[in-house]
Amino acid sequence: MRRITVRNTVNGILFAMPWFIGFFAFVAYPIAASLYYGFTEYDALNLPSFVGFRNYIELFKRDTLFWKALSNTLFYTVFAVPIHIIVGLALALLLNLRVKGMEVYRTIYYLPTLVPAVASSVLWLWILNPQYGLVNFLLRKLGLPGPGWLADPVWAKPALILMSGWGAGSAVIIYLAGLQDIPVQLYEAAELDGATSSQKTFYITLPMLTPTIFFNLVMGLIGSFQYFTQAYVMTQGGPVNSTLFYCLYLYNNAFVYFKMGYASAMAWILFLIILAASSLVFRTSSGWVYYAAGR
């Protein structure tokens, strides 16, 4: 009996070993290494030299581009996350209606999320082109002047925020799952009381959907602080650093200027910012997120 127990334990460890190797090689070690490199001067070609807190002091006291990248990222987060939530929720409510051929509409709205970020960025370069882009073409048809979008420092960030609605399909799927989970009896009881459609939406649907909204808010918050691909492909941080987002500046320091230690320090600052923002959202959630099973 004892031999069988030992053999099962050994077999269990052997089966779990690939996961442990992958975790330590690709997760635990890089995290620990980046923490160490944040206190060094390291260019990936020579051995790192310990410099203490110099990278962090340089970032906070002397690097104006660091503050520019941080402010650009905060601006994007403040506007893109609410827009993403509102657009996704509105589409989910529409796609939850009992209409013939609804599966086709749901597929259409989900399709953009299947397009790779680089490909969609190239597509939006044409859509937002000031001379022959689709958006300015439609604005000219309405008699309105089209802005310079990505070529204009004032409009570059709003253009990327506008583009963020393109990826709302993934959030729509999660909202639809949440909508399907709302008990039908609540709507039937409300109809017996003479509730209108808007009353059912505001007093049943939205409160019951707050856990899903909370999930999308946290995920959107984390994703917006790590915004990179579209800015890298479409603007490279320009014009005049107006779209120099935090992760793009981190990437430039690491792989363009080969300041790996400096970039590691930036990565840990970003981690602390995301941790603080997520913690703040979690602390406020008790006041507006409704969990039916918890009350």
C-alpha positions as CSV (number, residue, x, y, z in Angstrom):
1,M,0.0,0.0,0.0
2,R,2.8,2.3,1.0
3,R,4.7,1.5,-2.3
4,I,1.6,2.4,-4.3
5,T,1.3,5.8,-2.5
6,V,5.0,6.6,-3.2
7,R,4.7,5.6,-6.8
8,N,1.6,7.7,-7.3
9,T,3.3,10.7,-5.7
10,V,6.3,10.3,-8.0
11,N,4.1,9.9,-11.0
12,G,2.2,13.0,-10.0
13,I,5.4,15.0,-9.7
14,L,6.6,13.8,-13.0
15,F,3.4,14.7,-14.8
16,A,3.5,18.2,-13.2
17,M,7.2,18.7,-13.9
18,P,6.7,20.2,-17.4
19,W,4.4,22.9,-15.9
20,F,6.9,23.7,-13.2
21,I,9.8,23.9,-15.7
22,G,7.8,26.2,-17.9
23,F,6.7,28.4,-15.0
24,F,10.1,28.9,-13.6
25,A,11.8,29.3,-17.0
26,F,9.3,31.7,-18.6
27,V,7.5,33.4,-15.7
28,A,9.3,33.2,-12.3
29,Y,12.9,33.7,-13.6
30,P,12.1,36.7,-16.0
31,I,10.2,38.4,-13.2
32,A,13.0,38.0,-10.7
33,A,15.6,38.9,-13.3
34,S,13.8,42.1,-14.3
35,L,13.6,43.2,-10.6
36,Y,17.4,42.8,-10.4
37,Y,18.1,44.5,-13.7
38,G,16.0,47.5,-12.6
39,F,18.9,48.3,-10.2
40,T,21.6,47.8,-12.8
41,E,23.0,49.4,-16.0
42,Y,22.6,46.6,-18.6
43,D,22.8,46.7,-22.4
44,A,22.3,42.9,-23.0
45,L,25.9,42.8,-24.5
46,N,28.0,43.4,-21.4
47,L,27.5,42.2,-17.8
48,P,25.1,44.3,-15.7
49,S,26.7,46.7,-13.2
50,F,24.8,47.5,-10.0
51,V,23.7,51.2,-9.8
52,G,21.2,51.1,-7.0
53,F,18.2,53.4,-7.4
54,R,19.8,55.5,-10.2
55,N,17.4,54.2,-12.9
56,Y,14.3,55.1,-10.8
57,I,15.7,58.5,-9.8
58,E,16.5,59.2,-13.5
59,L,13.0,58.3,-14.5
60,F,11.2,60.5,-11.9
61,K,13.6,63.5,-11.8
62,R,15.1,63.9,-15.3
63,D,13.3,62.0,-17.9
64,T,10.6,64.2,-19.4
65,L,9.6,61.5,-21.9
66,F,8.7,59.2,-19.1
67,W,6.1,61.7,-17.8
68,K,4.9,62.3,-21.3
69,A,4.4,58.6,-21.9
70,L,2.7,58.2,-18.6
71,S,0.3,61.1,-19.2
72,N,-0.5,59.8,-22.7
73,T,-1.3,56.4,-21.2
74,L,-3.5,57.8,-18.5
75,F,-5.3,60.0,-21.0
76,Y,-6.0,56.9,-23.2
77,T,-7.1,54.9,-20.1
78,V,-9.5,57.6,-18.9
79,F,-11.3,57.8,-22.2
80,A,-10.9,54.4,-23.9
81,V,-11.9,52.2,-21.0
82,P,-15.4,53.8,-20.5
83,I,-16.0,54.0,-24.2
84,H,-15.1,50.3,-24.6
85,I,-17.4,49.4,-21.7
86,I,-20.3,51.5,-23.0
87,V,-20.0,50.4,-26.6
88,G,-19.6,46.7,-25.7
89,L,-22.6,46.9,-23.3
90,A,-24.8,48.7,-25.8
91,L,-24.0,46.2,-28.5
92,A,-24.6,43.3,-26.2
93,L,-28.1,44.6,-25.2
94,L,-28.9,45.0,-28.9
95,L,-27.6,41.5,-29.7
96,N,-29.6,40.0,-26.9
97,L,-32.9,40.9,-28.5
98,R,-35.0,38.1,-30.0
99,V,-34.6,39.0,-33.7
100,K,-34.5,36.6,-36.7
101,G,-30.9,36.0,-37.9
102,M,-29.3,37.3,-34.6
103,E,-26.5,34.7,-34.9
104,V,-25.4,36.4,-38.1
105,Y,-25.3,39.9,-36.4
106,R,-23.4,38.4,-33.5
107,T,-20.8,36.9,-35.8
108,I,-20.4,40.2,-37.7
109,Y,-19.7,42.2,-34.5
110,Y,-17.3,39.5,-33.2
111,L,-15.3,39.2,-36.5
112,P,-13.1,42.3,-35.9
113,T,-11.6,40.6,-32.7
114,L,-10.4,37.8,-34.9
115,V,-8.3,40.1,-37.1
116,P,-4.7,40.4,-35.8
117,A,-3.8,43.7,-34.2
118,V,-1.2,44.5,-36.8
119,A,-3.6,43.9,-39.7
120,S,-6.4,46.0,-38.1
121,S,-3.8,48.7,-37.5
122,V,-2.9,48.8,-41.2
123,L,-6.6,48.9,-42.1
124,W,-7.2,51.9,-39.7
125,L,-4.2,53.7,-41.2
126,W,-6.3,53.9,-44.4
127,I,-9.6,54.6,-42.6
128,L,-8.0,57.6,-40.7
129,N,-6.0,58.9,-43.6
130,P,-6.6,62.7,-43.8
131,Q,-6.6,62.8,-47.6
132,Y,-8.3,59.6,-48.9
133,G,-9.5,57.9,-45.7
134,L,-13.0,56.6,-45.2
135,V,-13.8,58.8,-42.1
136,N,-12.8,62.1,-43.7
137,F,-14.6,61.1,-46.9
138,L,-17.8,60.6,-45.0
139,L,-17.3,63.9,-43.1
140,R,-16.7,65.8,-46.4
141,K,-20.0,64.3,-47.7
142,L,-21.7,65.9,-44.6
143,G,-20.0,69.2,-45.3
144,L,-17.7,68.9,-42.2
145,P,-13.9,69.5,-42.3
146,G,-12.0,66.3,-41.5
147,P,-9.2,66.5,-38.9
148,G,-5.7,65.3,-39.6
149,W,-6.2,62.4,-37.2
150,L,-2.9,60.5,-36.8
151,A,-0.9,63.3,-38.5
152,D,-2.2,65.9,-36.0
153,P,-0.8,66.0,-32.4
154,V,-4.2,67.2,-31.1
155,W,-6.2,64.4,-32.8
156,A,-3.7,61.5,-32.7
157,K,-4.8,60.2,-29.3
158,P,-8.6,60.7,-29.9
159,A,-8.1,58.7,-33.2
160,L,-6.6,55.8,-31.3
161,I,-9.3,56.0,-28.7
162,L,-12.0,56.0,-31.5
163,M,-10.2,52.9,-33.0
164,S,-10.4,51.1,-29.6
165,G,-14.1,50.5,-30.1
166,W,-13.1,48.2,-33.0
167,G,-12.2,45.5,-30.5
168,A,-15.4,45.6,-28.4
169,G,-16.5,42.2,-29.8
170,S,-14.7,40.2,-27.1
171,A,-16.4,42.3,-24.3
172,V,-19.7,41.8,-26.1
173,I,-19.4,38.0,-25.8
174,I,-18.8,38.3,-22.1
175,Y,-21.7,40.7,-21.7
176,L,-24.0,38.3,-23.6
177,A,-22.9,35.4,-21.3
178,G,-23.8,37.6,-18.3
179,L,-27.2,38.5,-19.9
180,Q,-28.1,34.9,-20.4
181,D,-27.4,34.3,-16.7
182,I,-30.1,36.8,-15.5
183,P,-33.2,34.8,-14.2
184,V,-36.1,35.2,-16.5
185,Q,-38.5,35.2,-13.5
186,L,-37.3,38.7,-12.6
187,Y,-38.5,40.1,-16.0
188,E,-41.8,38.2,-15.7
189,A,-42.4,39.6,-12.2
190,A,-41.5,43.1,-13.5
191,E,-43.9,42.7,-16.5
192,L,-46.7,41.7,-14.1
193,D,-46.0,45.0,-12.2
194,G,-46.3,46.9,-15.4
195,A,-42.6,47.8,-15.8
196,T,-41.5,49.3,-19.1
197,S,-38.5,48.1,-21.2
198,S,-36.3,51.0,-19.9
199,Q,-37.3,50.3,-16.3
200,K,-36.4,46.6,-16.7
201,T,-33.1,47.6,-18.2
202,F,-32.1,50.0,-15.5
203,Y,-33.6,48.1,-12.5
204,I,-32.9,44.5,-13.5
205,T,-30.5,44.1,-16.3
206,L,-27.8,46.6,-15.4
207,P,-27.7,45.7,-11.6
208,M,-27.6,42.0,-12.4
209,L,-24.8,42.7,-14.9
210,T,-22.5,44.6,-12.6
211,P,-20.2,41.6,-11.9
212,T,-19.6,41.3,-15.7
213,I,-19.1,45.1,-16.0
214,F,-16.7,44.9,-13.1
215,F,-14.7,42.1,-14.8
216,N,-14.5,44.0,-18.1
217,L,-13.5,47.2,-16.3
218,V,-10.6,45.5,-14.6
219,M,-9.4,43.7,-17.8
220,G,-9.9,46.9,-19.8
221,L,-7.9,48.9,-17.2
222,I,-5.0,46.4,-17.3
223,G,-5.1,46.3,-21.1
224,S,-5.1,50.0,-21.6
225,F,-2.0,50.5,-19.4
226,Q,-0.2,48.0,-21.6
227,Y,-1.4,49.6,-24.9
228,F,1.4,49.1,-27.5
229,T,0.8,47.3,-30.8
230,Q,-1.4,49.9,-32.5
231,A,0.7,52.8,-31.5
232,Y,3.9,51.0,-32.6
233,V,2.5,50.1,-36.0
234,M,0.5,53.3,-36.8
235,T,2.5,56.2,-35.3
236,Q,5.7,55.0,-33.7
237,G,4.9,57.5,-30.9
238,G,4.4,60.5,-33.1
239,P,3.6,63.2,-34.0
240,V,5.6,65.2,-31.5
241,N,5.4,62.2,-29.0
242,S,1.6,62.7,-28.7
243,T,1.1,58.9,-28.9
244,L,4.2,57.8,-27.1
245,F,2.5,55.4,-24.7
246,Y,4.2,53.9,-21.7
247,C,4.8,50.4,-23.1
248,L,6.1,51.9,-26.4
249,Y,8.6,54.0,-24.5
250,L,9.6,51.0,-22.5
251,Y,10.1,49.0,-25.7
252,N,12.2,51.8,-27.2
253,N,14.5,51.8,-24.1
254,A,14.9,48.0,-24.1
255,F,15.2,47.1,-27.8
256,V,16.1,50.4,-29.6
257,Y,18.4,52.1,-27.1
258,F,19.4,48.7,-25.4
259,K,18.9,50.2,-21.9
260,M,17.6,47.0,-20.4
261,G,18.1,48.1,-16.8
262,Y,16.2,51.3,-17.4
263,A,13.4,49.4,-19.2
264,S,13.2,46.9,-16.3
265,A,12.8,49.8,-13.8
266,M,10.0,51.2,-16.0
267,A,8.3,47.7,-16.1
268,W,8.2,47.6,-12.3
269,I,6.8,51.1,-12.0
270,L,4.1,50.1,-14.5
271,F,3.4,47.0,-12.4
272,L,2.9,49.1,-9.3
273,I,0.6,51.6,-11.2
274,I,-1.6,48.7,-12.5
275,L,-1.6,47.1,-9.0
276,A,-2.7,50.4,-7.4
277,A,-5.4,51.1,-10.1
278,S,-6.8,47.6,-9.9
279,S,-6.8,47.7,-6.0
280,L,-8.7,51.0,-6.2
281,V,-11.3,49.5,-8.4
282,F,-11.6,46.4,-6.2
283,R,-12.1,48.6,-3.1
284,T,-14.9,50.6,-4.7
285,S,-16.6,47.5,-6.1
286,S,-18.5,46.7,-2.9
287,G,-20.5,49.9,-3.4
288,W,-21.8,49.2,-6.9
289,V,-21.3,45.5,-7.8
290,Y,-24.2,43.2,-7.0
291,Y,-23.6,39.6,-6.3
292,A,-26.9,37.7,-5.9
293,A,-25.3,34.8,-4.1
294,G,-23.6,37.0,-1.6
295,R,-26.6,38.9,-0.3
